[in-house]
């Protein structure tokens, strides 16, 4: 990556919180898509640059989904689970991310 970074390296390392590894995300990984839990304040260009910087891959597109909070109960105690932001990142042809090499 020879082009200049638009965001600071410190900001880019804090954007991606964790990869989401579920049955559904394993299915879309076959279509060069990967899913990440991201900061609530992050934008599509910031997510794109963070993935390209951290994994050294070329990103084709980014889709963002806000996961709503859920109401939960435990006996008489009511509360809510916190909402979060999810990013679907589609990589360019021939690119791939390895999360665990076993």
Secondary structure, DSSP 4 states (H G I P E B T S, - for coil): --SPPSS-HHHHHHHEEEE--SHHHHHHGGGTEEEEEE-TT--HHHHHHHHHHHH---EEEEEEEEEPPEEEEETTEEEEEPPEEEEEEEEPTT----S---
